[in-house]
Amino acid sequence: MEQTVEELVADVFRRACTSREALEHVTGKWALLALSALAESPRRFGELRRRIEGVSEKMLAQSLQTLERDGWVHREVRSTIPPHVEYRLTDAGAELVPHLLGLIGFVEGRMPAVLAARAAVDEVRPPR
């Protein structure tokens, strides 16, 4: 018997939980950065790519497609000359982003401690 959406209980610790996949989608490096950039303003693909240094066209496109499929990002094709595509956060995406920005801020603020911890571990066990 197949469960309806209303019957599903999200538990990220369960192997078959669909929230695990959705969590992976929003916390992936490129997706997290794309969502954060879209929180600043809606953007065209090229603008996003320039904002997110180091992302390849392929990885950004895949991340945006996944985020659109999960309902975090809206893709709008504008019929201008030349035509262009603009990405923006959905309401759900706008609700999600403050949590991601909090995580980013926390990690950025802890970098001195992270670097010190790495150095201490590397003294005992050199990185491979």
NORBEL-V869005 format. One record per residue. N is the residue number from 1. RES is the residue in three letters. PSI is psi in degrees with one decimal (* if undefined). NEAR is the number of other C-alpha atoms within 8 Angstrom. D_LAST is the distance of its C-alpha to the last C-alpha in Angstrom with 1 decimal. Layout:
N_RES_PSI_NEAR_D_LAST ; N_RES_PSI_NEAR_D_LAST
This chain:
1_MET_128.7_2_48.7 ; 2_GLU_139.6_3_46.6 ; 3_GLN_146.2_7_46.0 ; 4_THR_165.2_6_47.2 ; 5_VAL_-38.2_5_45.1 ; 6_GLU_-27.3_5_47.2 ; 7_GLU_-15.8_6_46.4 ; 8_LEU_134.0_7_42.6 ; 9_VAL_119.8_4_41.0 ; 10_ALA_128.1_7_37.5 ; 11_ASP_98.4_8_35.1 ; 12_VAL_-18.8_9_31.5 ; 13_PHE_-11.2_6_30.4 ; 14_ARG_136.4_6_32.4 ; 15_ARG_-42.4_6_30.8 ; 16_ALA_4.6_4_33.6 ; 17_CYS_127.0_11_34.1 ; 18_THR_-20.5_8_34.4 ; 19_SER_-24.5_9_33.4 ; 20_ARG_-45.3_11_29.8 ; 21_GLU_-43.4_8_29.7 ; 22_ALA_-38.2_9_31.5 ; 23_LEU_-43.0_8_29.1 ; 24_GLU_-39.4_8_26.2 ; 25_HIS_-43.6_11_28.2 ; 26_VAL_-19.5_9_28.9 ; 27_THR_-0.2_8_25.5 ; 28_GLY_147.4_8_23.6 ; 29_LYS_-52.4_6_22.3 ; 30_TRP_-36.7_11_25.0 ; 31_ALA_-44.9_14_27.7 ; 32_LEU_-42.6_11_27.3 ; 33_LEU_-36.6_9_27.6 ; 34_ALA_-45.2_13_30.5 ; 35_LEU_-42.0_12_32.3 ; 36_SER_-40.4_11_31.9 ; 37_ALA_-38.4_11_33.2 ; 38_LEU_-20.2_13_36.1 ; 39_ALA_-27.6_11_37.0 ; 40_GLU_-40.6_6_37.8 ; 41_SER_157.7_7_40.2 ; 42_PRO_148.7_10_40.8 ; 43_ARG_152.5_10_39.1 ; 44_ARG_164.5_10_39.4 ; 45_PHE_-48.7_9_36.3 ; 46_GLY_-37.0_6_35.9 ; 47_GLU_-42.8_8_36.2 ; 48_LEU_-43.1_12_33.5 ; 49_ARG_-38.2_12_31.2 ; 50_ARG_-34.6_7_31.9 ; 51_ARG_-35.5_7_31.4 ; 52_ILE_86.7_11_28.0 ; 53_GLU_134.6_6_26.1 ; 54_GLY_-12.1_4_23.4 ; 55_VAL_137.7_9_24.9 ; 56_SER_159.9_7_26.1 ; 57_GLU_-42.4_7_29.6 ; 58_LYS_-47.4_6_28.7 ; 59_MET_-38.5_9_26.4 ; 60_LEU_-44.3_13_29.0 ; 61_ALA_-45.0_8_31.8 ; 62_GLN_-43.2_8_30.1 ; 63_SER_-44.1_12_29.4 ; 64_LEU_-39.5_11_33.0 ; 65_GLN_-42.7_8_34.5 ; 66_THR_-44.3_9_32.7 ; 67_LEU_-34.9_13_33.8 ; 68_GLU_-44.6_11_37.3 ; 69_ARG_-37.1_7_37.5 ; 70_ASP_-7.2_8_36.5 ; 71_GLY_13.8_10_39.2 ; 72_TRP_-26.7_13_37.2 ; 73_VAL_142.8_14_38.0 ; 74_HIS_132.8_10_41.2 ; 75_ARG_123.7_9_41.4 ; 76_GLU_123.3_7_44.7 ; 77_VAL_119.5_8_46.0 ; 78_ARG_130.4_8_48.5 ; 79_SER_67.1_7_51.2 ; 80_THR_176.3_6_51.5 ; 81_ILE_113.9_4_51.8 ; 82_PRO_155.6_5_49.1 ; 83_PRO_148.9_8_47.9 ; 84_HIS_162.7_9_44.7 ; 85_VAL_135.1_10_42.6 ; 86_GLU_141.5_12_41.9 ; 87_TYR_140.8_13_39.5 ; 88_ARG_162.9_12_40.3 ; 89_LEU_144.0_14_39.5 ; 90_THR_177.1_10_41.8 ; 91_ASP_-41.3_7_43.3 ; 92_ALA_-41.1_9_40.6 ; 93_GLY_-41.3_12_37.9 ; 94_ALA_-32.0_11_39.6 ; 95_GLU_-33.1_7_39.6 ; 96_LEU_-41.2_8_35.9 ; 97_VAL_-41.1_11_34.7 ; 98_PRO_-33.6_8_35.5 ; 99_HIS_-41.6_7_33.2 ; 100_LEU_-40.8_10_30.3 ; 101_LEU_-34.9_9_31.3 ; 102_GLY_-42.3_8_31.3 ; 103_LEU_-45.6_8_27.7 ; 104_ILE_-47.2_8_26.7 ; 105_GLY_-40.7_8_28.7 ; 106_PHE_-48.6_8_27.3 ; 107_VAL_-45.5_8_23.6 ; 108_GLU_-40.9_7_24.6 ; 109_GLY_-25.1_7_26.6 ; 110_ARG_2.2_8_23.8 ; 111_MET_-39.3_8_21.3 ; 112_PRO_-42.2_7_22.0 ; 113_ALA_-37.2_7_21.3 ; 114_VAL_-45.8_8_18.1 ; 115_LEU_-38.7_8_16.8 ; 116_ALA_-41.6_8_18.0 ; 117_ALA_-42.2_8_16.4 ; 118_ARG_-46.2_8_12.9 ; 119_ALA_-41.4_8_13.7 ; 120_ALA_-44.2_8_15.0 ; 121_VAL_-40.5_9_12.2 ; 122_ASP_-27.1_9_9.7 ; 123_GLU_-39.8_7_12.4 ; 124_VAL_-40.6_6_12.4 ; 125_ARG_93.7_6_8.9 ; 126_PRO_143.1_7_6.5 ; 127_PRO_151.5_4_3.8 ; 128_ARG_*_2_0.0
